[in-house]
Each structure stands twice: as C-alpha cells, then as structure tokens.
Amino acid sequence: MKILVAYRKDKVDRGVLDIAVKHAKAFDGEILIVTSFKGGSSTSKTQHQDEIDAEKDLESANAYFENCGVKCETHLLIRGLEAGEDIVSFAREKGVDEVIMSVKKRSKVGKLLFGSTAQVVILEARCPVLAVK
C-alpha cells in the first residue's frame, strides 16, 4: 500500500505523522512524503530559501518515519501547479492508495478567496483521503 502524506511542517500536526505510521504498519505500506510549491519562471532569494527549508523539513519527517520503522520517500514538487492539483496529479502518477493530510477550519469566504488545498484533494483524488484536524 502506498500512502501519500501531504506535508508542510508549518501546517501539519504531528498527529498526521502518527496516523500515517499506524496505517503503514497495519497495511504493510510505504509512505511518500510530499511538499508542493508552485514555482515559477523567476526565482527569488525568498523562494529559494523556502525550498531549502522545505527539503530540511522533508528530511526531518523522513527521519521520523525511519525511526518508527516505516519505509518512506520524500518528494519536493515544483511543477507549476497549485498544491492541491499537484498532490492529486502526483498521487495518480505514483498509484497512491491513500492520501493523509491536515486540514484547518476556514470560513466559506476564506475558501472562496484563498482556495483550499484540502478541498481540491478531497474532491479530485481517485483514492481515499484521510483529512486530520
């Protein structure tokens, strides 16, 4: 079983990681830890630093899963897509069986104005999505 964990250190509660470990152990699965950035044609110092920080965060999550005895891979996606689209597309490409992600409460107006990565993934993914609050 392949389990995709949508990961942004500042937006993911440790509970998401714990649940992913439980599922991976229960179903003899492997975890794909994924962070998505839209990227763009021009790169700024801030964008470059964000990518370096994201790589470090992915390494930290990878170490957590390895310490728990779970096989995992890290993926930093910079493919010009919004995060929700990117996660759904990557899940399809890799034949993912489950997506686990953190969600936060947002008003309807907030979703309208800013979009919702979780909303896109929940509505578009071809596999089950476990949304953890």
HELIX and SHEET records of a PDB file:
HELIX    1   1 LYS A    9  LYS A   11  5                                   3    
HELIX    2   2 ARG A   14  ALA A   26  1                                  13    
HELIX    3   3 LYS A   45  ASN A   67  1                                  23    
HELIX    4   4 ALA A   83  LYS A   94  1                                  12    
HELIX    5   5 LYS A  108  PHE A  114  1                                   7    
HELIX    6   6 THR A  117  GLU A  124  1                                   8    
SHEET    1   A 5 CYS A  72  ILE A  78  0                                        
SHEET    2   A 5 GLU A  30  PHE A  37  1                                        
SHEET    3   A 5 LYS A   2  ALA A   6  1                                        
SHEET    4   A 5 GLU A  98  SER A 102  1                                        
SHEET    5   A 5 VAL A 129  VAL A 132  1                                        
END                                                                             
